[in-house]
Amino acid sequence: MKDVKRIELVVESGVAGRFLGALDSLGLTHRTVIPGIYGRGQHGERGGDPFSTFDNTFVLVAVDPDRIDEVLRSLRPLLQSVGGMCLVSDAQSVRY
């Protein structure tokens, strides 16, 4: 197993491409993206309505611990600009 940092993002679906582009520019092209999630946060309820234009998207990416500061420097301006949630935790990657 390899130690990694797990980044979880929950952002409005309409701006998710900007976050994915930021990850791409850092060479972090391996991720899981789940559109159409819903919940409640600072801006009230989001999603849950099949006709909603305010759904959220969940993005999960594993990052080498040595790169976490670089990645967060890239994501922080987007989070400050358009909002969203970003969680960072320790994890271990298992290769088969």
Gaussian input, Z-matrix of N, CA and C with variables (Angstrom, degrees):
# hf/3-21g

backbone

0 1
 N
 C     1     B1
 C     2     B2     1     A1
 N     3     B3     2     A2     1     D1
 C     4     B4     3     A3     2     D2
 C     5     B5     4     A4     3     D3
 N     6     B6     5     A5     4     D4
 C     7     B7     6     A6     5     D5
 C     8     B8     7     A7     6     D6
 N     9     B9     8     A8     7     D7
 C    10    B10     9     A9     8     D8
 C    11    B11    10    A10     9     D9
 N    12    B12    11    A11    10    D10
 C    13    B13    12    A12    11    D11
 C    14    B14    13    A13    12    D12
 N    15    B15    14    A14    13    D13
 C    16    B16    15    A15    14    D14
 C    17    B17    16    A16    15    D15
 N    18    B18    17    A17    16    D16
 C    19    B19    18    A18    17    D17
 C    20    B20    19    A19    18    D18
 N    21    B21    20    A20    19    D19
 C    22    B22    21    A21    20    D20
 C    23    B23    22    A22    21    D21
 N    24    B24    23    A23    22    D22
 C    25    B25    24    A24    23    D23
 C    26    B26    25    A25    24    D24
 N    27    B27    26    A26    25    D25
 C    28    B28    27    A27    26    D26
 C    29    B29    28    A28    27    D27
 N    30    B30    29    A29    28    D28
 C    31    B31    30    A30    29    D29
 C    32    B32    31    A31    30    D30
 N    33    B33    32    A32    31    D31
 C    34    B34    33    A33    32    D32
 C    35    B35    34    A34    33    D33
 N    36    B36    35    A35    34    D34
 C    37    B37    36    A36    35    D35
 C    38    B38    37    A37    36    D36
 N    39    B39    38    A38    37    D37
 C    40    B40    39    A39    38    D38
 C    41    B41    40    A40    39    D39
 N    42    B42    41    A41    40    D40
 C    43    B43    42    A42    41    D41
 C    44    B44    43    A43    42    D42
 N    45    B45    44    A44    43    D43
 C    46    B46    45    A45    44    D44
 C    47    B47    46    A46    45    D45
 N    48    B48    47    A47    46    D46
 C    49    B49    48    A48    47    D47
 C    50    B50    49    A49    48    D48
 N    51    B51    50    A50    49    D49
 C    52    B52    51    A51    50    D50
 C    53    B53    52    A52    51    D51
 N    54    B54    53    A53    52    D52
 C    55    B55    54    A54    53    D53
 C    56    B56    55    A55    54    D54
 N    57    B57    56    A56    55    D55
 C    58    B58    57    A57    56    D56
 C    59    B59    58    A58    57    D57
 N    60    B60    59    A59    58    D58
 C    61    B61    60    A60    59    D59
 C    62    B62    61    A61    60    D60
 N    63    B63    62    A62    61    D61
 C    64    B64    63    A63    62    D62
 C    65    B65    64    A64    63    D63
 N    66    B66    65    A65    64    D64
 C    67    B67    66    A66    65    D65
 C    68    B68    67    A67    66    D66
 N    69    B69    68    A68    67    D67
 C    70    B70    69    A69    68    D68
 C    71    B71    70    A70    69    D69
 N    72    B72    71    A71    70    D70
 C    73    B73    72    A72    71    D71
 C    74    B74    73    A73    72    D72
 N    75    B75    74    A74    73    D73
 C    76    B76    75    A75    74    D74
 C    77    B77    76    A76    75    D75
 N    78    B78    77    A77    76    D76
 C    79    B79    78    A78    77    D77
 C    80    B80    79    A79    78    D78
 N    81    B81    80    A80    79    D79
 C    82    B82    81    A81    80    D80
 C    83    B83    82    A82    81    D81
 N    84    B84    83    A83    82    D82
 C    85    B85    84    A84    83    D83
 C    86    B86    85    A85    84    D84
 N    87    B87    86    A86    85    D85
 C    88    B88    87    A87    86    D86
 C    89    B89    88    A88    87    D87
 N    90    B90    89    A89    88    D88
 C    91    B91    90    A90    89    D89
 C    92    B92    91    A91    90    D90
 N    93    B93    92    A92    91    D91
 C    94    B94    93    A93    92    D92
 C    95    B95    94    A94    93    D93
 N    96    B96    95    A95    94    D94
 C    97    B97    96    A96    95    D95
 C    98    B98    97    A97    96    D96
 N    99    B99    98    A98    97    D97
 C   100   B100    99    A99    98    D98
 C   101   B101   100   A100    99    D99
 N   102   B102   101   A101   100   D100
 C   103   B103   102   A102   101   D101
 C   104   B104   103   A103   102   D102
 N   105   B105   104   A104   103   D103
 C   106   B106   105   A105   104   D104
 C   107   B107   106   A106   105   D105
 N   108   B108   107   A107   106   D106
 C   109   B109   108   A108   107   D107
 C   110   B110   109   A109   108   D108
 N   111   B111   110   A110   109   D109
 C   112   B112   111   A111   110   D110
 C   113   B113   112   A112   111   D111
 N   114   B114   113   A113   112   D112
 C   115   B115   114   A114   113   D113
 C   116   B116   115   A115   114   D114
 N   117   B117   116   A116   115   D115
 C   118   B118   117   A117   116   D116
 C   119   B119   118   A118   117   D117
 N   120   B120   119   A119   118   D118
 C   121   B121   120   A120   119   D119
 C   122   B122   121   A121   120   D120
 N   123   B123   122   A122   121   D121
 C   124   B124   123   A123   122   D122
 C   125   B125   124   A124   123   D123
 N   126   B126   125   A125   124   D124
 C   127   B127   126   A126   125   D125
 C   128   B128   127   A127   126   D126
 N   129   B129   128   A128   127   D127
 C   130   B130   129   A129   128   D128
 C   131   B131   130   A130   129   D129
 N   132   B132   131   A131   130   D130
 C   133   B133   132   A132   131   D131
 C   134   B134   133   A133   132   D132
 N   135   B135   134   A134   133   D133
 C   136   B136   135   A135   134   D134
 C   137   B137   136   A136   135   D135
 N   138   B138   137   A137   136   D136
 C   139   B139   138   A138   137   D137
 C   140   B140   139   A139   138   D138
 N   141   B141   140   A140   139   D139
 C   142   B142   141   A141   140   D140
 C   143   B143   142   A142   141   D141
 N   144   B144   143   A143   142   D142
 C   145   B145   144   A144   143   D143
 C   146   B146   145   A145   144   D144
 N   147   B147   146   A146   145   D145
 C   148   B148   147   A147   146   D146
 C   149   B149   148   A148   147   D147
 N   150   B150   149   A149   148   D148
 C   151   B151   150   A150   149   D149
 C   152   B152   151   A151   150   D150
 N   153   B153   152   A152   151   D151
 C   154   B154   153   A153   152   D152
 C   155   B155   154   A154   153   D153
 N   156   B156   155   A155   154   D154
 C   157   B157   156   A156   155   D155
 C   158   B158   157   A157   156   D156
 N   159   B159   158   A158   157   D157
 C   160   B160   159   A159   158   D158
 C   161   B161   160   A160   159   D159
 N   162   B162   161   A161   160   D160
 C   163   B163   162   A162   161   D161
 C   164   B164   163   A163   162   D162
 N   165   B165   164   A164   163   D163
 C   166   B166   165   A165   164   D164
 C   167   B167   166   A166   165   D165
 N   168   B168   167   A167   166   D166
 C   169   B169   168   A168   167   D167
 C   170   B170   169   A169   168   D168
 N   171   B171   170   A170   169   D169
 C   172   B172   171   A171   170   D170
 C   173   B173   172   A172   171   D171
 N   174   B174   173   A173   172   D172
 C   175   B175   174   A174   173   D173
 C   176   B176   175   A175   174   D174
 N   177   B177   176   A176   175   D175
 C   178   B178   177   A177   176   D176
 C   179   B179   178   A178   177   D177
 N   180   B180   179   A179   178   D178
 C   181   B181   180   A180   179   D179
 C   182   B182   181   A181   180   D180
 N   183   B183   182   A182   181   D181
 C   184   B184   183   A183   182   D182
 C   185   B185   184   A184   183   D183
 N   186   B186   185   A185   184   D184
 C   187   B187   186   A186   185   D185
 C   188   B188   187   A187   186   D186
 N   189   B189   188   A188   187   D187
 C   190   B190   189   A189   188   D188
 C   191   B191   190   A190   189   D189
 N   192   B192   191   A191   190   D190
 C   193   B193   192   A192   191   D191
 C   194   B194   193   A193   192   D192
 N   195   B195   194   A194   193   D193
 C   196   B196   195   A195   194   D194
 C   197   B197   196   A196   195   D195
 N   198   B198   197   A197   196   D196
 C   199   B199   198   A198   197   D197
 C   200   B200   199   A199   198   D198
 N   201   B201   200   A200   199   D199
 C   202   B202   201   A201   200   D200
 C   203   B203   202   A202   201   D201
 N   204   B204   203   A203   202   D202
 C   205   B205   204   A204   203   D203
 C   206   B206   205   A205   204   D204
 N   207   B207   206   A206   205   D205
 C   208   B208   207   A207   206   D206
 C   209   B209   208   A208   207   D207
 N   210   B210   209   A209   208   D208
 C   211   B211   210   A210   209   D209
 C   212   B212   211   A211   210   D210
 N   213   B213   212   A212   211   D211
 C   214   B214   213   A213   212   D212
 C   215   B215   214   A214   213   D213
 N   216   B216   215   A215   214   D214
 C   217   B217   216   A216   215   D215
 C   218   B218   217   A217   216   D216
 N   219   B219   218   A218   217   D217
 C   220   B220   219   A219   218   D218
 C   221   B221   220   A220   219   D219
 N   222   B222   221   A221   220   D220
 C   223   B223   222   A222   221   D221
 C   224   B224   223   A223   222   D222
 N   225   B225   224   A224   223   D223
 C   226   B226   225   A225   224   D224
 C   227   B227   226   A226   225   D225
 N   228   B228   227   A227   226   D226
 C   229   B229   228   A228   227   D227
 C   230   B230   229   A229   228   D228
 N   231   B231   230   A230   229   D229
 C   232   B232   231   A231   230   D230
 C   233   B233   232   A232   231   D231
 N   234   B234   233   A233   232   D232
 C   235   B235   234   A234   233   D233
 C   236   B236   235   A235   234   D234
 N   237   B237   236   A236   235   D235
 C   238   B238   237   A237   236   D236
 C   239   B239   238   A238   237   D237
 N   240   B240   239   A239   238   D238
 C   241   B241   240   A240   239   D239
 C   242   B242   241   A241   240   D240
 N   243   B243   242   A242   241   D241
 C   244   B244   243   A243   242   D242
 C   245   B245   244   A244   243   D243
 N   246   B246   245   A245   244   D244
 C   247   B247   246   A246   245   D245
 C   248   B248   247   A247   246   D246
 N   249   B249   248   A248   247   D247
 C   250   B250   249   A249   248   D248
 C   251   B251   250   A250   249   D249
 N   252   B252   251   A251   250   D250
 C   253   B253   252   A252   251   D251
 C   254   B254   253   A253   252   D252
 N   255   B255   254   A254   253   D253
 C   256   B256   255   A255   254   D254
 C   257   B257   256   A256   255   D255
 N   258   B258   257   A257   256   D256
 C   259   B259   258   A258   257   D257
 C   260   B260   259   A259   258   D258
 N   261   B261   260   A260   259   D259
 C   262   B262   261   A261   260   D260
 C   263   B263   262   A262   261   D261
 N   264   B264   263   A263   262   D262
 C   265   B265   264   A264   263   D263
 C   266   B266   265   A265   264   D264
 N   267   B267   266   A266   265   D265
 C   268   B268   267   A267   266   D266
 C   269   B269   268   A268   267   D267
 N   270   B270   269   A269   268   D268
 C   271   B271   270   A270   269   D269
 C   272   B272   271   A271   270   D270
 N   273   B273   272   A272   271   D271
 C   274   B274   273   A273   272   D272
 C   275   B275   274   A274   273   D273
 N   276   B276   275   A275   274   D274
 C   277   B277   276   A276   275   D275
 C   278   B278   277   A277   276   D276
 N   279   B279   278   A278   277   D277
 C   280   B280   279   A279   278   D278
 C   281   B281   280   A280   279   D279
 N   282   B282   281   A281   280   D280
 C   283   B283   282   A282   281   D281
 C   284   B284   283   A283   282   D282
 N   285   B285   284   A284   283   D283
 C   286   B286   285   A285   284   D284
 C   287   B287   286   A286   285   D285

   B1=1.4514
   B2=1.5243
   B3=1.3307
   B4=1.4627
   B5=1.5249
   B6=1.3310
   B7=1.4554
   B8=1.5246
   B9=1.3336
   B10=1.4550
   B11=1.5294
   B12=1.3122
   B13=1.4617
   B14=1.5183
   B15=1.3000
   B16=1.4592
   B17=1.5245
   B18=1.3318
   B19=1.4547
   B20=1.5193
   B21=1.3223
   B22=1.4541
   B23=1.5250
   B24=1.3028
   B25=1.4598
   B26=1.5202
   B27=1.3230
   B28=1.4577
   B29=1.5193
   B30=1.3345
   B31=1.4688
   B32=1.5242
   B33=1.3311
   B34=1.4617
   B35=1.5249
   B36=1.3085
   B37=1.4630
   B38=1.5244
   B39=1.3190
   B40=1.4506
   B41=1.5194
   B42=1.3325
   B43=1.4659
   B44=1.5252
   B45=1.3166
   B46=1.4736
   B47=1.5231
   B48=1.3217
   B49=1.4622
   B50=1.5189
   B51=1.3188
   B52=1.4644
   B53=1.5247
   B54=1.3226
   B55=1.4623
   B56=1.5260
   B57=1.3269
   B58=1.4635
   B59=1.5187
   B60=1.3266
   B61=1.4621
   B62=1.5221
   B63=1.3349
   B64=1.4626
   B65=1.5217
   B66=1.3292
   B67=1.4669
   B68=1.5246
   B69=1.3323
   B70=1.4724
   B71=1.5267
   B72=1.3366
   B73=1.4647
   B74=1.5229
   B75=1.3396
   B76=1.4639
   B77=1.5282
   B78=1.3305
   B79=1.4584
   B80=1.5188
   B81=1.3346
   B82=1.4672
   B83=1.5185
   B84=1.3159
   B85=1.4638
   B86=1.5288
   B87=1.3181
   B88=1.4627
   B89=1.5205
   B90=1.3184
   B91=1.4580
   B92=1.5133
   B93=1.3082
   B94=1.4489
   B95=1.5140
   B96=1.3367
   B97=1.4536
   B98=1.5244
   B99=1.3223
   B100=1.4626
   B101=1.5254
   B102=1.3276
   B103=1.4624
   B104=1.5295
   B105=1.3221
   B106=1.4634
   B107=1.5091
   B108=1.3304
   B109=1.4596
   B110=1.5250
   B111=1.3049
   B112=1.4510
   B113=1.5129
   B114=1.3189
   B115=1.4559
   B116=1.5142
   B117=1.3233
   B118=1.4580
   B119=1.5125
   B120=1.3172
   B121=1.4551
   B122=1.5058
   B123=1.3200
   B124=1.4486
   B125=1.5240
   B126=1.3219
   B127=1.4680
   B128=1.5288
   B129=1.3165
   B130=1.4629
   B131=1.5153
   B132=1.3244
   B133=1.4669
   B134=1.5190
   B135=1.3283
   B136=1.4595
   B137=1.5119
   B138=1.3135
   B139=1.4576
   B140=1.5095
   B141=1.3321
   B142=1.4491
   B143=1.5125
   B144=1.3114
   B145=1.4519
   B146=1.5234
   B147=1.3224
   B148=1.4685
   B149=1.5298
   B150=1.3268
   B151=1.4595
   B152=1.5304
   B153=1.3221
   B154=1.4577
   B155=1.5215
   B156=1.3182
   B157=1.4663
   B158=1.5177
   B159=1.3363
   B160=1.4556
   B161=1.5186
   B162=1.3182
   B163=1.4581
   B164=1.5168
   B165=1.3100
   B166=1.4566
   B167=1.5150
   B168=1.3022
   B169=1.4588
   B170=1.5157
   B171=1.3258
   B172=1.4635
   B173=1.5230
   B174=1.3302
   B175=1.4619
   B176=1.5220
   B177=1.3185
   B178=1.4644
   B179=1.5180
   B180=1.3263
   B181=1.4618
   B182=1.5154
   B183=1.3328
   B184=1.4637
   B185=1.5273
   B186=1.3285
   B187=1.4573
   B188=1.5243
   B189=1.3184
   B190=1.4563
   B191=1.5297
   B192=1.3351
   B193=1.4645
   B194=1.5271
   B195=1.3174
   B196=1.4640
   B197=1.5297
   B198=1.3397
   B199=1.4681
   B200=1.5288
   B201=1.3293
   B202=1.4679
   B203=1.5268
   B204=1.3249
   B205=1.4697
   B206=1.5206
   B207=1.3234
   B208=1.4642
   B209=1.5271
   B210=1.3227
   B211=1.4672
   B212=1.5238
   B213=1.3167
   B214=1.4589
   B215=1.5266
   B216=1.3202
   B217=1.4688
   B218=1.5290
   B219=1.3179
   B220=1.4547
   B221=1.5374
   B222=1.3239
   B223=1.4632
   B224=1.5270
   B225=1.3264
   B226=1.4658
   B227=1.5326
   B228=1.3404
   B229=1.4751
   B230=1.5322
   B231=1.3158
   B232=1.4659
   B233=1.5215
   B234=1.3138
   B235=1.4608
   B236=1.5286
   B237=1.3240
   B238=1.4635
   B239=1.5231
   B240=1.3144
   B241=1.4566
   B242=1.5300
   B243=1.3222
   B244=1.4671
   B245=1.5194
   B246=1.3233
   B247=1.4589
   B248=1.5129
   B249=1.2942
   B250=1.4493
   B251=1.5171
   B252=1.2927
   B253=1.4533
   B254=1.5153
   B255=1.3148
   B256=1.4524
   B257=1.5172
   B258=1.3026
   B259=1.4595
   B260=1.5184
   B261=1.3199
   B262=1.4618
   B263=1.5175
   B264=1.3176
   B265=1.4577
   B266=1.5249
   B267=1.3157
   B268=1.4612
   B269=1.5121
   B270=1.3038
   B271=1.4622
   B272=1.5166
   B273=1.3091
   B274=1.4555
   B275=1.5188
   B276=1.3116
   B277=1.4540
   B278=1.5296
   B279=1.3179
   B280=1.4546
   B281=1.5182
   B282=1.3091
   B283=1.4654
   B284=1.5197
   B285=1.3269
   B286=1.4526
   B287=1.4932
   A1=109.30
   A2=114.15
   A3=120.45
   A4=109.25
   A5=117.14
   A6=121.16
   A7=109.56
   A8=116.64
   A9=123.31
   A10=108.23
   A11=115.44
   A12=122.45
   A13=106.52
   A14=115.45
   A15=122.18
   A16=107.38
   A17=116.24
   A18=121.29
   A19=107.90
   A20=115.43
   A21=121.90
   A22=107.73
   A23=115.72
   A24=122.15
   A25=109.55
   A26=115.64
   A27=121.50
   A28=105.49
   A29=115.79
   A30=121.47
   A31=109.17
   A32=115.62
   A33=119.27
   A34=109.23
   A35=115.70
   A36=120.50
   A37=112.30
   A38=117.50
   A39=120.88
   A40=114.41
   A41=117.17
   A42=120.57
   A43=112.30
   A44=117.35
   A45=120.58
   A46=111.33
   A47=117.60
   A48=121.22
   A49=112.68
   A50=117.18
   A51=120.61
   A52=110.36
   A53=117.01
   A54=120.82
   A55=110.69
   A56=116.12
   A57=119.57
   A58=110.61
   A59=117.01
   A60=120.69
   A61=112.10
   A62=116.28
   A63=120.20
   A64=110.44
   A65=116.54
   A66=120.06
   A67=110.24
   A68=117.02
   A69=121.15
   A70=111.25
   A71=116.10
   A72=119.77
   A73=111.92
   A74=116.56
   A75=121.38
   A76=111.68
   A77=116.63
   A78=120.51
   A79=113.35
   A80=116.98
   A81=120.98
   A82=109.24
   A83=114.92
   A84=120.44
   A85=112.91
   A86=118.20
   A87=121.63
   A88=108.67
   A89=115.69
   A90=120.50
   A91=109.66
   A92=114.48
   A93=121.58
   A94=107.40
   A95=116.83
   A96=122.13
   A97=107.69
   A98=115.68
   A99=121.09
   A100=107.88
   A101=117.19
   A102=120.02
   A103=111.40
   A104=115.46
   A105=120.82
   A106=114.92
   A107=118.06
   A108=118.77
   A109=109.09
   A110=116.58
   A111=118.48
   A112=110.77
   A113=114.46
   A114=120.77
   A115=109.67
   A116=115.13
   A117=120.73
   A118=108.12
   A119=116.31
   A120=121.00
   A121=111.23
   A122=115.44
   A123=122.74
   A124=112.61
   A125=117.20
   A126=121.51
   A127=111.94
   A128=117.53
   A129=121.30
   A130=111.64
   A131=115.12
   A132=120.93
   A133=109.99
   A134=114.94
   A135=121.68
   A136=108.43
   A137=115.36
   A138=120.55
   A139=113.08
   A140=114.65
   A141=121.29
   A142=113.37
   A143=117.00
   A144=122.92
   A145=107.86
   A146=118.45
   A147=119.52
   A148=113.77
   A149=117.86
   A150=120.85
   A151=112.04
   A152=116.72
   A153=121.55
   A154=111.94
   A155=115.69
   A156=120.32
   A157=109.96
   A158=117.08
   A159=120.99
   A160=112.46
   A161=116.78
   A162=120.17
   A163=109.79
   A164=114.71
   A165=121.81
   A166=109.82
   A167=114.76
   A168=122.56
   A169=107.80
   A170=116.29
   A171=123.23
   A172=107.97
   A173=116.41
   A174=121.96
   A175=108.07
   A176=116.12
   A177=122.76
   A178=108.33
   A179=116.25
   A180=120.32
   A181=108.81
   A182=116.22
   A183=122.67
   A184=108.11
   A185=115.55
   A186=121.50
   A187=109.09
   A188=115.49
   A189=120.03
   A190=108.38
   A191=118.41
   A192=120.54
   A193=113.68
   A194=118.13
   A195=121.05
   A196=112.91
   A197=117.24
   A198=121.12
   A199=113.63
   A200=117.19
   A201=118.96
   A202=112.23
   A203=118.71
   A204=120.49
   A205=111.17
   A206=116.93
   A207=122.07
   A208=110.73
   A209=116.13
   A210=120.75
   A211=110.33
   A212=116.94
   A213=119.88
   A214=111.88
   A215=118.04
   A216=120.63
   A217=110.95
   A218=116.98
   A219=121.55
   A220=111.51
   A221=117.20
   A222=120.75
   A223=113.32
   A224=117.66
   A225=121.27
   A226=113.39
   A227=120.07
   A228=118.67
   A229=112.70
   A230=117.44
   A231=120.09
   A232=110.98
   A233=116.62
   A234=120.41
   A235=110.48
   A236=116.93
   A237=120.38
   A238=111.03
   A239=116.93
   A240=121.94
   A241=112.84
   A242=116.72
   A243=119.84
   A244=113.88
   A245=118.10
   A246=120.83
   A247=112.36
   A248=113.96
   A249=121.12
   A250=110.64
   A251=115.71
   A252=122.54
   A253=108.47
   A254=117.19
   A255=122.29
   A256=108.06
   A257=116.13
   A258=122.23
   A259=109.28
   A260=116.15
   A261=122.05
   A262=107.42
   A263=116.33
   A264=120.45
   A265=109.77
   A266=114.99
   A267=121.04
   A268=109.95
   A269=116.55
   A270=121.20
   A271=108.57
   A272=115.72
   A273=121.77
   A274=108.32
   A275=115.34
   A276=121.89
   A277=108.75
   A278=114.73
   A279=121.11
   A280=107.88
   A281=117.04
   A282=121.23
   A283=108.28
   A284=116.11
   A285=120.63
   A286=111.73
   D1=153.51
   D2=-178.86
   D3=-123.77
   D4=133.95
   D5=176.14
   D6=-68.79
   D7=135.01
   D8=176.95
   D9=-140.79
   D10=167.42
   D11=168.89
   D12=-103.46
   D13=131.81
   D14=179.97
   D15=-98.47
   D16=121.01
   D17=176.21
   D18=-107.55
   D19=126.77
   D20=175.99
   D21=-118.78
   D22=124.13
   D23=178.62
   D24=-116.45
   D25=137.29
   D26=169.17
   D27=-125.19
   D28=113.58
   D29=-175.73
   D30=-136.16
   D31=159.25
   D32=176.49
   D33=-60.11
   D34=137.16
   D35=-176.62
   D36=-57.61
   D37=-33.16
   D38=-178.63
   D39=-65.49
   D40=-21.57
   D41=179.93
   D42=-114.48
   D43=3.97
   D44=-178.04
   D45=-58.40
   D46=-35.04
   D47=179.56
   D48=-59.78
   D49=-32.45
   D50=178.17
   D51=-66.62
   D52=-39.29
   D53=178.28
   D54=-69.78
   D55=-41.22
   D56=178.06
   D57=-64.61
   D58=-37.55
   D59=176.56
   D60=-63.30
   D61=-39.63
   D62=177.61
   D63=-63.74
   D64=-41.69
   D65=177.79
   D66=-65.27
   D67=-41.90
   D68=177.62
   D69=-57.99
   D70=-43.65
   D71=-177.17
   D72=-64.67
   D73=-20.31
   D74=176.74
   D75=-93.77
   D76=1.61
   D77=-179.20
   D78=80.96
   D79=14.19
   D80=179.99
   D81=-97.19
   D82=78.44
   D83=-173.63
   D84=-96.88
   D85=-6.32
   D86=178.14
   D87=-97.85
   D88=113.57
   D89=-178.41
   D90=-159.35
   D91=169.29
   D92=173.99
   D93=-114.05
   D94=131.43
   D95=-179.52
   D96=-124.57
   D97=125.57
   D98=179.33
   D99=-122.43
   D100=105.41
   D101=178.76
   D102=-81.16
   D103=163.28
   D104=171.40
   D105=75.98
   D106=28.17
   D107=177.09
   D108=-88.68
   D109=162.10
   D110=-179.78
   D111=-140.70
   D112=161.69
   D113=-179.82
   D114=-179.69
   D115=-165.73
   D116=-179.22
   D117=-132.33
   D118=135.35
   D119=-179.39
   D120=-151.22
   D121=-153.37
   D122=-176.85
   D123=-56.65
   D124=-32.07
   D125=-178.28
   D126=-99.50
   D127=18.81
   D128=178.97
   D129=85.70
   D130=-160.72
   D131=-179.36
   D132=-71.32
   D133=140.59
   D134=176.78
   D135=-131.04
   D136=129.76
   D137=174.38
   D138=77.70
   D139=-166.95
   D140=-178.79
   D141=88.92
   D142=-13.16
   D143=178.65
   D144=-107.85
   D145=122.24
   D146=-176.55
   D147=-60.46
   D148=-15.31
   D149=-179.76
   D150=-106.50
   D151=8.74
   D152=-176.45
   D153=-73.22
   D154=139.90
   D155=173.26
   D156=-97.91
   D157=5.03
   D158=-176.62
   D159=-114.32
   D160=29.84
   D161=176.00
   D162=-65.11
   D163=161.00
   D164=174.73
   D165=-107.24
   D166=161.52
   D167=175.12
   D168=-124.12
   D169=138.51
   D170=178.00
   D171=-102.76
   D172=132.00
   D173=178.17
   D174=-125.26
   D175=128.52
   D176=178.79
   D177=-120.52
   D178=128.93
   D179=179.75
   D180=-143.94
   D181=142.13
   D182=175.41
   D183=-101.74
   D184=133.14
   D185=-174.82
   D186=-128.27
   D187=141.01
   D188=173.57
   D189=-59.79
   D190=132.67
   D191=-177.89
   D192=-54.08
   D193=-30.44
   D194=179.73
   D195=-68.54
   D196=-15.83
   D197=-176.32
   D198=-106.07
   D199=-0.45
   D200=-171.64
   D201=-61.26
   D202=-40.86
   D203=-179.86
   D204=-62.79
   D205=-41.92
   D206=178.36
   D207=-60.94
   D208=-44.00
   D209=-178.69
   D210=-65.64
   D211=-45.05
   D212=-178.92
   D213=-66.65
   D214=-33.65
   D215=174.88
   D216=-61.43
   D217=-32.48
   D218=179.19
   D219=-78.07
   D220=-37.31
   D221=-176.27
   D222=-82.41
   D223=-31.79
   D224=-174.49
   D225=-55.68
   D226=-46.05
   D227=179.09
   D228=-60.43
   D229=-36.96
   D230=176.90
   D231=-65.44
   D232=-44.26
   D233=179.11
   D234=-61.49
   D235=-40.79
   D236=179.52
   D237=-68.48
   D238=-32.38
   D239=-177.34
   D240=-78.83
   D241=-48.95
   D242=-172.55
   D243=-115.35
   D244=-6.18
   D245=178.73
   D246=86.34
   D247=-178.79
   D248=-179.37
   D249=127.40
   D250=178.25
   D251=179.13
   D252=-119.55
   D253=137.30
   D254=176.46
   D255=-133.76
   D256=118.09
   D257=177.89
   D258=-114.27
   D259=138.77
   D260=178.07
   D261=-124.53
   D262=131.11
   D263=178.48
   D264=-144.22
   D265=162.92
   D266=175.02
   D267=-78.11
   D268=142.05
   D269=178.46
   D270=-150.55
   D271=172.76
   D272=174.77
   D273=-128.49
   D274=133.10
   D275=179.14
   D276=-93.64
   D277=130.74
   D278=179.38
   D279=-109.13
   D280=120.38
   D281=176.50
   D282=-99.02
   D283=141.68
   D284=179.72
   D285=-94.09

